[in-house]
Amino acid sequence: MTYPDGVVTYPDRGVAQAFLWEHLAAADASDGAKRYRFEHCLRVAKIGRVVAERAFLDAELLELGCLLHDVGKYDAEVPVDHGRAGALVVRDWFDEVEFRGAAADEVVQGIAMHVDGLFNPREDDQGSGRNAAGVEYLRFKRPPGPVAASIADCDNIDRFGAYRIADTLAYVRFMEKSTDEQREFIEGYLENLRGLYDDECSTDAAQDLWTDRLDFQQEYFVRLLGEIR
């Protein structure tokens, strides 16, 4: 919403959070999947505020983009396009609440590109070019700004938090594996972690959080491996 003096105010955090939940809740997915997606978005939003404050970015705007980044999780024809599907959802909602302009555009672009880093639709056979309802994905003329680029960083940082360790071990049924299978899983996981240290974030603040999360996971799994040898 734009006031006469030109000051732009962003959608209220509580209103945006309610919109996120309502959209996810209407999806054809299990209650557990929808709950996980919603709570993931809340965690990423929290990370977004930390990154923005440390990197001197617009904290309110990055938090908003991070909160809504996965709203289109169940609206894409193929999973890799869920960011682009979400960008359509968010663009329409921003119009509805009269949030427009450069700040709104940057959030929409960041959501569109957060999965694979491409700020325009894929041209290979992995993407579909349109969402499940047949609406063509958005195209952007300008490279992403720092807030847009940071949304993906914050999403990735959450993937390596303490919660994700618990979720991963439950997902692979770690406690049902034999000792040899447990060792094999952990060794493979640690090998993957070592390769992720080369990934570059768009800000030093995000890079520090990313490295800290990887260090935490590496320490945990090294200790876990040591206890089952």
N, C-alpha and C positions, 0 to 999 in steps of 0.2 A: 504494500500500500504506500502511495506517495502523498505526502502532505504538501500544502502550498509552499512551504519553505524549501522544498526539494529533498527533505530528509526521508530516507527509505527505511521502513521498519520491516523486520522479517516475520514470517508466520510464528505465532506463539509455539513454544516447545511442546506444551501439553496438547495443543490442537494438532500439531504435526504427529505426535506420538499416537494420538487417538486415530488419526487418519491411517497411519501405518498399520495399526492393529486391525482396524476395520477392513482394510484391503486384503491383508493376509488371511484374516479369519474367513473371508468369503471364498478363498481358493479351494480347489479340489485336492486337498492334502490332509494327512493325518493331523490330529490335534498336537501330537508330539513334535512333528516337523514344523508346524506353524509356531508353536511355542518356542522352539529352538531358534527359528529365524528371527522372531521378534526380539528375543533376549540377546541374540548376536548383534542385532542392530543397536540395541541399547549400550552394549559394551563398546562397540565401534564408535558410537557417538561420544562416549566418555573419553576414549583414546583421542578422538578428534579434537576435543577441547584442550587436552594436555599438549598435543602437538602444536596446535595453533598458538597457545599462550607462550610456548617455548620458542617457536619460530617467528613470533610477531606477525601472525596472520590473523584474519578476522575469525575469532573464536566462535562467535555465534553462527556464522555462515558455515564454517567447516563442520561444526557440530550438527547443524541441520542436514547437510549433505550426507554425513556419515549415518545419521539416524535413518534417512530414507533410502540409503544406497541399495538395499535388497528388497524394496517394496515390489519389484517386478519379478521376484524369484519364480513365481508360478505362471507368468504371463508370456513366456517365450516359447517358441516352437522347439528350440534346442537350448540346453543349459548355458552354453557359452554366451548366448545373447541376452541373458536375463538382466544385465545392466542396461542394455539398449531398450529392452521392454520396460524397465523401470523408469528410464528417462522419459518415455512417453507418458506414463502414469503421472510422474511428478510434474512434467510440463503442463498437463491438463489441470492438475490440482492447483498449481501456482496461478494459472489463469483464473481459476475459480475463486481463489482467495485474494486476487488482484496483487500478486507479488510478481513483478516483471522487471526487466532491465538487466544490466550487466551481471549483477550478483546472482539473480535467478538463473540466468543463462549459464553461468559458471558451475553452479550446482548441478544443473541438468546435464551438462557436458561431462562433469566428473562422474556422475552416476552411470552415464552411458558407457564410459571407457574403463570402469573400474575392474572389469573381469580380465581383459586381455591387453589393456593399454592402448588400444586402437580407438581414436576418437571419432572415427567414421565406421559404418558397417563393414564387416568382413567381406572380402571379395573371393574367398576360397570356398571350398565345399563344406566347411565346418559351420558356417553361419547360414541363416535363412533369408536375411534382408528385411524381414517383417515379423511382427509378433503373431501369437496364436490366433488373433482375431483378424489377421490380414492387413494390419496397418503398417505402412513402411516406416522403418526406423529413421531417426533424425540424422541429418548431416550438419557438420560444423565447419565453418570457413576458417576459423582461427585456431591456432594451437591452444591447448589448455593452460589456464592460469595456475598459480600455485595452490589455490584451494582445490580446484578440480583435480590436479595431480595428486594431492594429498589424500583424497578419499580412498584410493586404492591402497596407499601405504597403511592407513589406519585399519582397513579391512584385513590386510595381510598380518599386521601385528597381532590382531586378535586371534588369528589362526594358530598362534604359537604361545598362547597363555596357559595358565594352570587349568582353566576349565577345559581347554581343548585336549589336554593330556588325558583327563578323566573320560572325556567323550570318545577319544580315539581308542583307548584301551577297552572301553565297553563295546565299541563298534566292532573291533576285531576279535572280541571274545577272548581276550588275553588269558584270563584265568582258566579257560577251558583248553588251552593249548598245552601240549607236552612241554617238558623242560627244553628239549632241543628246538621245538617250534618257537618257544618264547625267546630263546637266544637268537635264533635266526631273524625274528621280527625286530628285536631291538638293534641288532647289528645293521640291518637294512635301514632302520629309522635313523640311526646315528650317521650312516653314510650320506643319507639324504640331507640331514641337517648341516653337515660340513659343507656341502655344495651351496647352501643357501646364504652363507656368509658373504658371497660375492654379489648378491643382489643389492642394487642401489636404490635408495629412497630419494624422494624429491627435496627433502630438507634434512639438515643435520639432526634436528630434533627427532624426526621419525627414524633416522638411521640409528641413533643411540637406543631408542626403544626397541627397534628391530633386533639389534645385536644383543641387547639385554635379554629379550625373550628367547633367542636362540641359545644363549649361554645357560639360561635357566633350564631349558629342555635338555640340553646336552648333559648338564650336571645330573639331572634327575635320571635320565636313561642310563648314563654310565654307572650310577649308583645302583640302579635296578639290576643292570646286567651283573654287577659284582656280587649281588646277593643271591643270584640263581646259578652261578657257575658251579 
